[in-house]
Amino acid sequence: MARAATTSDVFNAIAEPQRRDILMLLRAGERPATEVAEELGMSQPGASKHLRVLREVGLVHDRREGKQRLYTLDARGLRSVHDWTGGFEQFWKESFERLDAYVQELKQEDRSKADE
């Protein structure tokens, strides 16, 4: 099965670690592309390419101010990722509950041995 184009699929777009870093940076607020590049140690063209992909999948919006573009996070685009990962929440909750029960059992055994 063919893989979805990065520019049309949020999951493929965020598969790139540098794009996730950009999203994290933009959580703090609007930033120009030059600042994104500086903050993350990227080249200006590299940051612009990543920002373009994120814009095309709807994760960031941009606006012109003078000669620069300012980018803003639009986390609504992550809804499909949230919905998909949310399906694993019950799995992890049950796993941690089993782990907690096991740890409590071990503590009880230690207490029993100490009382002997």
C-alpha positions as CSV (number, residue, x, y, z in Angstrom):
1,M,0.0,0.0,0.0
2,A,1.4,3.4,-0.9
3,R,2.3,5.8,1.8
4,A,0.3,9.0,2.0
5,A,2.0,12.2,0.9
6,T,3.6,14.1,3.7
7,T,1.9,17.2,2.6
8,S,-1.6,15.7,3.0
9,D,-1.2,13.5,6.0
10,V,-0.7,14.9,9.6
11,F,0.8,11.6,10.7
12,N,3.5,11.7,8.0
13,A,4.2,15.3,8.6
14,I,4.8,14.9,12.4
15,A,6.9,11.8,11.8
16,E,9.8,14.1,11.2
17,P,11.4,15.0,14.6
18,Q,12.3,18.6,13.5
19,R,8.7,19.3,12.6
20,R,7.6,18.1,16.1
21,D,10.3,20.4,17.5
22,I,8.8,23.3,15.5
23,L,5.3,22.5,16.9
24,M,6.7,22.5,20.4
25,L,8.4,25.8,19.8
26,L,5.2,27.4,18.4
27,R,3.2,26.4,21.5
28,A,4.7,29.4,23.1
29,G,3.3,31.7,20.5
30,E,3.7,33.2,17.1
31,R,7.3,33.3,15.7
32,P,9.0,34.3,12.4
33,A,10.6,31.6,10.3
34,T,14.0,33.1,11.0
35,E,13.5,32.7,14.8
36,V,12.3,29.2,14.3
37,A,15.5,28.4,12.4
38,E,17.7,30.0,15.0
39,E,16.1,28.5,18.0
40,L,16.3,25.0,16.5
41,G,19.7,25.3,14.9
42,M,18.3,24.8,11.4
43,S,19.1,26.5,8.2
44,Q,16.6,29.1,7.1
45,P,15.6,27.1,3.9
46,G,15.3,23.9,6.0
47,A,13.0,25.6,8.5
48,S,10.9,27.1,5.8
49,K,10.5,23.8,4.1
50,H,9.3,22.2,7.3
51,L,7.0,25.1,8.1
52,R,5.5,24.8,4.6
53,V,4.7,21.1,5.2
54,L,3.2,21.9,8.5
55,R,1.1,24.7,6.9
56,E,-0.1,22.4,4.1
57,V,-1.4,19.8,6.6
58,G,-3.1,22.5,8.7
59,L,-0.9,22.4,11.8
60,V,0.4,26.0,11.4
61,H,-0.9,29.2,9.9
62,D,1.2,32.0,8.6
63,R,0.8,35.7,8.0
64,R,3.0,38.3,6.4
65,E,4.4,41.1,8.4
66,G,6.7,43.3,6.3
67,K,9.3,41.0,4.8
68,Q,8.8,38.1,7.1
69,R,6.3,35.4,7.7
70,L,5.0,34.8,11.2
71,Y,3.9,31.3,12.1
72,T,1.3,30.2,14.6
73,L,0.4,26.7,15.8
74,D,-3.1,25.4,15.0
75,A,-3.4,22.4,17.3
76,R,-6.8,21.6,15.9
77,G,-5.0,19.8,13.1
78,L,-3.6,17.3,15.7
79,R,-7.2,16.1,16.5
80,S,-6.8,13.0,14.4
81,V,-3.5,12.1,16.1
82,H,-5.1,12.7,19.5
83,D,-8.1,10.6,18.6
84,W,-5.9,7.8,17.4
85,T,-3.5,7.8,20.4
86,G,-6.4,8.1,22.8
87,G,-7.4,4.6,21.7
88,F,-4.3,3.4,23.6
89,E,-5.1,5.2,26.8
90,Q,-7.1,2.3,28.2
91,F,-4.3,-0.1,27.3
92,W,-1.7,2.0,29.2
93,K,-4.0,2.6,32.1
94,E,-4.6,-1.2,32.5
95,S,-0.9,-1.9,32.2
96,F,0.0,0.6,34.9
97,E,-2.7,-0.8,37.1
98,R,-1.3,-4.3,36.7
99,L,2.2,-2.9,37.5
100,D,0.9,-1.1,40.6
101,A,-0.8,-4.3,41.8
102,Y,2.4,-6.3,41.3
103,V,4.5,-3.7,43.2
104,Q,2.0,-3.7,46.0
105,E,2.1,-7.5,46.1
106,L,5.9,-7.4,46.3
107,K,5.8,-4.8,49.1
108,Q,3.3,-7.1,51.0
109,E,5.7,-10.1,50.6
110,D,8.6,-8.0,51.9
111,R,6.5,-6.9,54.9
112,S,5.6,-10.6,55.6
113,K,9.2,-11.7,55.4
114,A,10.2,-8.9,57.7
115,D,7.6,-10.0,60.3
116,E,8.9,-13.5,60.3
